[in-house]
Amino acid sequence: METPETPPDAQPVEKASAKGPIIKWLMISIGLFVLATLSQGLAPLITEPMKASLAARAAAKAEAASEDPAEDEGEGEEEHSAEQLPEPFYQPLNPPMVVNFANDPSGFMQVAVQVMARSKKAIEVVKANEPAVRNALIMLYAGKTREDVLSREGKEKLRAETLAEVQTVLAPYAGDTTVEDVYFTSIIAQ
């Protein structure tokens, strides 16, 4: 008895159908690789002009802020408004501070803080004394309980305490320049 043989053109069709998905996924992988490579190469070309523009804008604002106080000396106080305030300068205290809660050693709080002042001199004082500022804030935060920071009111109170602590630490070095405010850019309590 003879066994029926498969026709010769039926076998290549089965092999081709098995290679189809492999080739498809290979082409998709190559396309994604090319796309990722191009995006890495083009990103600096797009972001550098934006960075230069932002830097030029910041420099112009800083220059205008340094010129404004000299012009305003002869003007009356009624002409001062929020629009005429010097531009603020911000200094992040990096990395974010992480402390355990006073009542729960397994829980922790992570706080990212930025200091705001209206003069570059005050920001330079912050930078020069950052270890002392960070130490004072870590000690402040380590005395807090989870309940102290869960509510909005608790966070606002903590922010006010943070500002007072920063101003206290910097007072001997700041002279007539002060840190005007502090902002939490991130706060995580677990």
C-alpha positions in Angstrom: 0.0 0.0 0.0 1.1 3.4 -0.9 0.8 6.2 1.5 -0.4 9.4 0.0 2.3 12.0 -0.1 1.7 15.6 0.5 2.1 17.7 -2.6 5.5 19.4 -2.8 4.0 22.9 -2.8 2.0 22.3 0.4 5.1 22.0 2.6 6.6 25.4 1.9 3.3 27.1 2.7 3.4 25.6 6.3 7.0 26.8 6.8 6.3 30.3 5.4 3.3 30.6 7.7 5.5 29.8 10.7 8.1 32.4 9.7 5.5 35.1 9.2 4.9 36.1 12.8 8.7 35.9 13.5 9.5 38.3 10.7 6.6 40.6 11.8 7.9 40.7 15.4 11.5 41.1 14.2 10.5 44.1 12.0 8.5 45.7 14.9 11.5 45.2 17.2 13.9 46.8 14.7 11.5 49.7 14.2 11.2 50.3 17.9 15.0 50.2 18.3 15.4 52.7 15.5 12.7 54.9 17.0 14.4 54.9 20.4 17.8 55.6 18.9 16.5 58.5 16.9 14.7 60.0 19.9 17.9 59.8 21.9 19.8 61.6 19.2 17.1 64.2 18.5 16.3 65.1 22.1 19.3 67.3 22.6 18.6 69.1 19.3 15.2 70.0 20.6 15.9 70.7 24.2 19.1 72.8 23.9 17.4 75.8 22.2 14.7 75.6 24.8 17.2 75.6 27.7 19.1 78.5 26.1 15.9 80.5 25.8 14.9 79.8 29.4 18.4 80.7 30.6 18.3 84.0 28.7 14.9 84.8 30.0 16.0 84.1 33.6 19.1 86.2 33.2 17.0 89.1 31.8 14.6 88.8 34.8 17.5 88.7 37.3 19.0 91.8 35.7 15.7 93.6 35.7 15.2 92.7 39.4 18.6 94.0 40.3 17.9 97.3 38.5 14.4 97.9 39.9 15.3 98.7 43.6 17.5 101.6 42.6 14.7 103.1 40.4 12.1 102.7 43.1 13.9 104.6 45.9 12.3 107.9 44.9 8.7 106.6 44.4 6.0 106.6 47.0 4.9 103.4 48.8 1.4 103.5 47.2 2.9 102.7 43.8 4.4 99.4 45.0 2.4 96.5 44.0 2.8 92.7 43.8 3.8 93.2 40.2 6.8 95.2 41.2 8.2 92.7 43.6 11.6 91.3 42.6 11.5 87.9 41.0 11.8 85.0 43.5 14.8 82.7 43.5 14.3 79.1 44.5 16.9 76.6 46.0 16.0 73.0 46.4 17.3 71.1 49.4 18.4 67.9 47.6 18.0 65.0 48.1 14.6 64.9 49.8 14.7 64.3 53.5 13.5 60.9 54.8 12.7 60.4 58.5 10.8 57.8 60.6 7.7 58.9 62.5 8.2 59.5 66.2 5.3 57.2 67.1 5.8 54.6 64.4 9.4 53.4 63.7 8.2 51.3 60.7 6.5 54.3 59.1 8.3 57.1 57.4 7.9 60.5 55.8 9.8 61.8 52.8 9.8 65.6 52.2 11.3 67.6 49.3 11.7 71.2 50.2 12.5 74.3 48.1 13.5 77.6 49.8 12.4 80.9 48.2 14.1 84.3 48.6 14.0 87.5 46.7 17.8 88.0 46.5 20.6 85.9 45.2 22.6 86.7 48.4 20.0 84.9 50.5 20.1 81.9 48.2 23.9 81.8 48.4 23.6 81.8 52.2 21.2 78.8 52.0 23.7 77.0 49.7 26.6 77.7 52.0 24.7 76.5 55.1 22.7 73.7 53.5 24.1 70.9 55.9 23.0 72.9 58.9 19.6 73.6 57.4 19.0 70.0 56.5 20.1 68.8 60.0 17.6 71.2 61.6 14.8 70.1 59.3 15.5 66.4 59.8 15.4 66.9 63.6 12.1 68.8 63.2 10.5 66.2 61.0 11.7 63.3 63.1 9.6 64.6 66.0 6.4 64.4 64.0 3.8 61.7 64.2 1.8 60.4 61.2 -1.3 62.2 62.5 0.7 65.5 62.5 1.1 65.4 58.7 -1.9 63.6 57.2 -4.2 66.6 57.1 -3.9 69.7 55.0 -3.8 71.8 58.2 -1.0 69.6 59.5 1.0 70.1 56.4 0.5 73.9 56.4 1.6 73.9 60.1 4.7 71.8 59.2 5.5 74.2 56.4 5.3 77.2 58.8 7.5 75.4 61.3 10.0 74.6 58.4 10.2 78.2 57.4 10.8 79.3 61.1 13.5 76.6 61.5 15.3 77.7 58.2 15.1 81.4 59.2 16.5 80.6 62.7 19.4 78.6 61.3 20.3 81.2 58.7 19.8 84.3 60.9 23.4 84.6 62.0 24.6 84.4 58.4 21.9 86.2 56.4 22.2 89.8 57.6 19.4 91.9 56.1 18.5 89.2 53.6 16.1 86.5 54.6 14.4 83.4 53.3 10.9 84.5 52.5 9.1 81.2 52.2 9.5 77.4 51.8 7.5 75.0 49.7 7.0 71.3 49.8 7.5 70.0 46.3 6.8 66.5 47.5 5.6 65.0 50.7 5.1 61.3 51.2 3.9 59.7 54.5 3.6 55.9 54.8 
